[in-house]
């Protein structure tokens, strides 16, 4: 599968999948979120809203003579599979067929009765096209259920829409690795488990190989909760809502609600995946993620991931696994180019933990109420209660974030190339915490930090390098860092309601610099604007950039 080049209103494909070549002229949509292109700009139709074609003229009293429309209803008194291949509203099929389906197939399934079943699983291949995608869709106003896995072998342009809980053990929808597939969508499904599952993924996806990659997978507006966990007694058990594992390019995870899971809301990749096989171009945006036994986002050996405009909160469960990170987001296993932008993260033990990712950028996020979970060790640069903790061989940027009500700001556990600029650190909540804490005294040398606000009306602003604790003035002298730091009140609009926009009198106004990361992102991802604040306001509005996640709208 080739990768598209998007420019103006034209998408040019080196190989438009399944042997298709050339260019297509489209009206490109605005970005779905900051840094996230809309999937329609690649699918050539909007997978979030695409409707099936009109019902066949023969309905409701006869089958579709073209054999493209199926109607299945196990609540209907006349439902039968005997001499009734396709079904129709007045005489539906009783069961969901397995098999291979041509372009334009629409399988309507009516809910409200018992779960649909089959001997082992539903094995299906849908060969849809851009002009004639396929649908596996609920009858309007109903939500069908099934008690077996749906496994999709190859195929293209399939939209799965409107299903409820499909099964209570392991995988619900499986985009399988035996054959390459492309342009698949799962939308508007409600998948609720029974807390009894372990070691699986509600939605699972994997490609064949790096020479025959799958791609263009969208999961949107789904609710997934209560899988594989009991928050008071269970250990983490890797029951993830969604795991794209390897050999998939272009994944969108948009507008979902995810909570009460034994694993992650999304885990991308695996630590043992060969680097040539990693997933690339993954977009995680506008999801509501909370209260799991692991993380909202867990990146394990993947590349070019944008995490944008998500709400992530309540990652602070204490359970029987002692190595839990209590982090909303984690980056592992040599992930390269992961950008967290314009997210809101609160009520968690750590906002972002980067163990060995390169080019990991945490920018323009609002973070508040970050407190220790479990044991807190003030002397250690590896403990909960911080906005970011960075270690291993990590590199990247922490810029233009707003941090309020925290125990520690940033913990750095090695001499890393880490650029820390334009952040607001406001109102640390512990006397035994620090704004920046380095594991050893020299760990600041490879990185740089400046143009940050450190505002502490109650606690004393302090930095810790190894065993040495320093005031801001001493830190500036000993490290030649923070020459342009500010200590004035950022003057947030209303911290009681978690409104961290700034006022005209804020010390953050016009006191930041244009950090190099924004130009680097726009070079790497052409046509996408990253120079906006968390509300989408273009920066700068005044004479210079404002510090923190919010630009004052002058």
N, C-alpha and C positions, 0 to 999 in steps of 0.2 A: 504494500500500500504506500503510495506516495503522499507527501505532505503538501497542502495547498499554500500558495503565496497569495495573501490578501492585500489588495491595493485598490483604493478608491471604490468603484462599484464592480470590480472584476475579480473573480477568483480563478487563478491559473493553477491547474493540477499537472504535476509531472505524470501521475498515474491516478486517475480518479477512481481507483478501486475496481476490482473485478474486470481489469483490462480496459478501462475507459480513460481516454486522454483528452486534453484540450482545455479550453477556457469556458467559463459561463459568466454571463452578465447578470448581476443581481442588484437589488436595492438593499444595501447592507444596513442592518439595524445598529443602533447605538449599542455600546457595551452593556452587557447584563448587569455588571457591577464594576467597580474600579479595577482596572487591569484584566477584566474578564470579557472576552468577546462573546457575543450572543451565538448560540449553536446554530441558529438559522443561517449565519454567514458561512457555514460549512455544509449543512444538510441540503440547502437550497429550498427548504420549507421550514416552518417553525415547528420543531418537534414538541414544543410545550403546548401548542394549541391546535395542531393539525387535526381536522375532523375527518371521519371516514366518508366515503362517497354516499350519495343518496341510496336509499333502499331500492332493491330491484322492483320493477313494475309488477312482477308476479306476486309479490307479497301483499297481504298476509296469507293468501289462500293457496299458494303453490311454491315449490322450490325455485330457486334462481336457475334459470336455464343455462346460464354460463358457468355454473358451478363454482362461483367465487364467494358467495355469501352463505354462511352457516348460522343457524339459530338453535341454541341449546338451552333447555329449560327443564330441570329435573323436578320442578313443582307442578308441571302441567299434566293433567290426567291422561292426555293422549300422546305423551312423549314416548318415542320409540326410535331405536336404531335400525329396525328391520325394514328393509326396502325404503330407507329414508336417509340417504347419504348425507344430505346437507341440512335438512330440517327447515322449517319456516314457522312464523309465529302461530299459525293455527294448528300445526303439528310439528313440534320441535323434536330435535334429537334429544336423547336421554343423557348421552355421555360426550365428553370432549375427545375428538379423534386425535390419534398420533399420526405422524407422517410428514410428508413434504408438501408445501403449499406454494402455488405460483403467485406472481406479482398481482396485487390487487385483492388478495384474499382478506375477507372480513369475517372473523369468528365472533359472533355475539353470544355472550353467556349470561344467563339471568340468574341472579342470586335470590336469596330468601329461603332456600330449602336446605337440605343436607349438603355437606361438602362433596364436591365432585372428586371421583377417585379413579384409579387405574391399577393395573397389576403391580407395577414396580415404580414407574415415573412417567411423566408426559415427555416423550421424546419428539421434538418438533424442529423443522427447518422451514423458514419463511424466506422466499426469494423475492422480496419486494424490490421496487425500483424507486428512483426519485419521483417519477410521474405517477407511480402506482404502489405506494407503500402498503404494507399489510397491517392488520389490526387484530389483536387479541383483547377484546374490550367488553366491559360490563354493559348489559342493557341499562339504559338510562334509568336512574332512580333506584338501582339495585347494586349489590356488592357481592359478587360470587366468591366462594371459597373452594379450595381444593386441599386434599390431605396428602398429596404427593408433590415431589419436586417437579418443576418445569425445567427441563434441560434443553437448551437450544444449540443445535449442531450446525455451525456455519450460517449462511444466509445473510440477508441484508434488509434494511429499511423495515423494521418491525416496531410497532408502537403497542405497548402493553398498558392498559388503562383501566383503573377503577376496581382493582381487586382488593379484597380484605385479606385477613390472615389466611395464608395458604396452607401452612403446616406448622406444627409445634416442635419439630426437631430439625436441626441443621438447615440446609439450604432451601430457600424458597424459589428464587430464580437463578439459574446457573447458565452463564454464557460460556460454553465449554471450549476447551483447547484442542479438541480433535481436528477441528476445521476452523479456518479463519472466518471471521464475521465482521460486519461493519454497519454503522448507522442503526443502532438499537436504542430504544427509549423505553424507560419504565416511568410512568407518571401517575399521580393522583391515586396511589395505592395506600391502604392502611394495613400494616403488617404488625400485629401485636402477638407476642409469644406468651408463654406460661411460666417463664423463669426457670424452666427445667433443663434448658439446652446448655451444652458446653462445646467448645472447640469447633466452631463453624462460623459461617457467614450467612446472614440472612439473604444477601445478594452477592453472588460470587462471579468473578470474571477473570479470564486468563486467555492470552493469545497462544498461537501455536509455536512460533519461533521468531527470532529477530529478522529472518529473511522472508517471513510471511506474517507480518504483524496484523492483528485485528485493530479496530479503532472506531471512533465516533460513537461513544456510549454516553447517553444522558439519563440521569436519575433525577427526577424533579417532582417537587410538591408531594412527597410521600411522608407518611408518619410511620416510624419504626420504633417500637419500644417494648420493654418487658421481656427481653431475650437474654437468657443465660445468667441471671443474677438475682441475688437477694442481698440488698444493700447492707443489711445488718450482720449477715453471717457468711456470705460467700467470699472466696478468693476470686481474683480476676481469672477469667477462664477463656479469653480470646474469642468470645462470641461477639463478633463485629457486625454492625449493621451492613457495611459494604466493604468489600476488599477487592479492588483491582490488583491482581498479583504481578503480572509481567507480560511483556510483549503486546501492550496496548498503547496506542497513541490517541490523544484527544478524548478526554473524559470530562464530562460536566456533572457536578453534584450540586444541585441548585434548589434552594427554597424548601428543604426538607426539615422535619421536626423529629429529633432523635433524643431519646432519654432512656434511663433505666436499662442499661446494657451491661453484660459481663465483660465486654471488651471495649473497642473504640467505636465512635460514631462513623469514622472512616479510617481504614489503614491502607496506605498505598505502598505496595511492594513488600518484599521480604528481605531480611538481612543477607540471605545466602544467594540471592538472585545474581547471576553474572551481569556485569555492568552493561553489556551489549543488549541485554534482554529487559532493561528497566522500562517502566511506564514513563511516558513523556507527554507534556502538555496536559496537565490536570488542573481543572478549575473548580474550586470549592467555594461557593458563594451564597450568601443570604440564607444560610441554614441556622436553625435554632438547636443548639446542642448542649446537653446538660446531664449531670448526675449519673455518670457511669463509673464502673470499677477500673477503667483505664483512662483514656483520653478522648477529647473531641476529635483531634486530628493527629495521626501517628504516621510519619513519613519514614519509610525504611527502604532506602536505595531506590530513588526515583529522580526525575529530572524535570525542571521547568514546571513547577507547581505554583499556582497563585491561589492564596487563601484570602478571601476578600469579603468584607461586610457581613461577617457572621456574628451571631451572639453566642458566646461560650461561657458557661457559668456553672458553679456548684460542682467543681471537680476537687473533692476533698474527702472522699470516703476512706475510712480506716477499715481495713479488713485483714485477713490472715496472711496476705502476701507482704513480706517486709520490704520488697524492692519497688513497691508502687511509687510512682513519681508524683502523684497528685498534681500533675501538670495538665493544663488545658490542651497544650500542644507540645509535641515532641518531634525532634528531627534526629534520625539515626543513620548509620550504615552508609556513609559517604553520599548521602543525598546532595545533589548539586542544583543550585538555583531554585530556592524555595522562598517565596515572598509573601509575608503576612502583612496585609495592608487594610486599614480602615475597619478592623474588627473591634468588638467590644467584649472584654474579658473581665469577669469579676467573680468574687466569692470562691476563689480557688487557692491551692497551695503554691502553684507556680503558673505564670502565664505562658511562658515559652522556654523549653529546655532543648538546647542544641548540644548533642553529645559529640558529633563529628561531621556535621554537614558543612559544605563549602558554599560560599555565596548565598548565605541564608540572611534574609533581610526582614527585619521586624520594624515596620514603618507606619506611622500615622494611625496607631491604635490607641484606644482608650482602655485603661486598665485600672481597676480600683478594688479595694477591699481584698488585698492579697495578704494572707496570714499563714503562719505555720500549721501544718497538719502532722500530727504525731510529734516526734522528737524535734526540737529546735536547738541547734548548736550555733551560738553567736560567733564562735571563733572559726567555724568552718565555712569555706566558700562553696560548700555543697550541702545546702539544707533548704527546706521549704520556706516559703514566705517571701519570695522575690519575684519581680516582674520577669526577669530573664536569668537563666543560669547557663553558662557556656563553657564547654570543656573539650577535651580530646584534641582534634586537629581542626577545629571549627574556624570559619571565617565569615565575615559579613558585616552588616550594618544594623545599628539600633538607632533610629532617627525619628524625630517628630512624633514621639509618643507622649501621651499624657498619663502620668502615673499618680494616683491619689490613694492615701490610706494603705500603706504597705509596711512590711517589716524590714525588708531589704530591697534595694533598687536592682542592681545587676551584680551577679556573682561570676567571677572569671577565674577559671581554674588552671590556666596555662598561659604562656606568653603568646597570645593569639592576635592575628590581624583582624581586629574588631574596631569598627568606626562608630563612635557614640556621639551624636550631634543633635542639637535642636530639641531635646526632650525636656519635659517638665516633670520634676520630682517634687511632689507637694505633700506635706504633712505625714512624714513617717510616723508610724504608730508605736514604735518600741525604742526605748533608750539604748538597747543592746543590738541595734541594727545599724546598717551603713548604706550610704548612697551607692558607692562602688566598692566592692570587696574583691581583692586579688588574693589568690592562694599564697603567692610568694611576693616579696617586695619588688621584684623585677618584672612581674607579669604584665605590667602596663606598657612595656617598651615597644612591642611590635604593633600596637594599635594606637589610636588617637581618640581624644574626646575634648569637646569644646562647645560653646554656645548652648549650654544647658542651663536651666533654672533649677536651683536648689532652695526650696522654700519650706522652712520648718519653724513655725511660730512656737511650738512647744518643745520638741526635741532639738538637739544640737546637730547641725549638719556635719557628718563625719565620713571619712574614707579610711579603708583598712587595706594595707599592703603587707601581706605576711602577718607578722605580729605587731606591726606599727600602725597605730591609729592617728589620723591626722585631721586637722580642721581643713576647710576649703583653702584658706590662705597658705597653710603649710604644704598641702597637696600641690597647689599651683607652683610653689617654689621648688619643691623636691622633684617634680616630674615634668615641669614645663608644659603642663596641660591646663586646660580650662582658663586660658587668659581672658576669654570673653564671657565667662559664666555670669549669671544673674542670680540675685538672692531675693528680689522683690516679689510681692504678692502677685500671682498670676490672675487673681481676681476672676474666678470662675463664676458663671451666672448663678448656679444653685447646686451646690454639692449634695444637698438633702435629696434632691430629685435626680441626682447623677447627671446633671447638665453641666458639662465641662467646656462649653463654649466660653470664650473670653470677652471681657468688656473693653471699652475704649481706653480705660486706665490700666489695663493689664501690662505687667512687665514683660510679657511674652511678645507684645506687638513690635513688629519691625526690628526684632533683635536676633533673628536667626540668619543662617546663610543658606544658599541654594546648594544642597549636598550633591555630590557627584553621583550618588546612586540613582537619582531620578533620570539623568541623562543615560546612564548605563542601562536602565530598564527599558527606556524608550528606544534605545538602539537594539536591544535584544528582541524586543517585541514591537516591531514597526506598526504604526497606526494606532497604538493604544496610549492614551494620555494617563500618566501617573502623577502629574504635578497638580493634584487636587487634594483638598483636605477630606476628612472623614464624611463630611456632608456633601462632597462633590463640588465645593467652591474652588475655583481656579486660584492658584498661588503664583506670585504674591498679589495681594490686593492693595497693599500700601507701598511704601518705599523699599521694603525688604520683606523676606519671609517672616512669618510669626512662628514662635516656638510652639511645640506641642502638636496635637492632632487636629486642632481647629484654627482656621484662619479667620481673623476678624473681618466681617463682611462690611467693608467701608462703603 
